[in-house]
Amino acid sequence: MQQSHGMGYAEYSRGVDQLLKVEKRRQKEYEASRRMVSEAGRQIHK
């Protein structure tokens, strides 16, 4: 948690603002990775 998001679990769980900030970042990273996998799949099956 500290390395990935720059805060420890105690700080993360303390406030809704911090929680939302981390979860939005996680969602963006997830969507980016899904796009990369999808693109790689299309490249392979050409």
N, C-alpha and C positions, 0 to 999 in steps of 0.2 A: 504494500500500500504506500509506504513512504517513498520508495523509488519510483513507482509508476505515477503517483498523483501528487507528490510533494507534501503529503501530510500523513500522520499516523491515524490508526483506527479511532482513537479517542477523539481526535479533532474532527474526523469525518462524521462520527456519530453524534457529535455535539450540536450541530446546527443544520437546519434544513437547507440553507443557502449552500453550504459546503457539499452536502449530499447531492443536491441538484446539479451543481457544477461538475462533480465527478461523474455522475451518471450520464450527463449530456456528453461529456468527453468520451466515456466508454461507448455510448451509442454511435458517435461519429466514427470512432476507431473500428467498431464492429461493421458498420456499413461500408467503410473504406476497404476493409479486408474482404468482405463479400464481393465487392465490385472487382477487386484484384483476382479473386478465385474465379469469378465468372468470366472475366476477360481472358485469363489463362486458359480456361476450358475452351473458349471460342478459338483461341490461337492454336490449340492442339488439334482440334477437330476440323481444321480447314482443309 
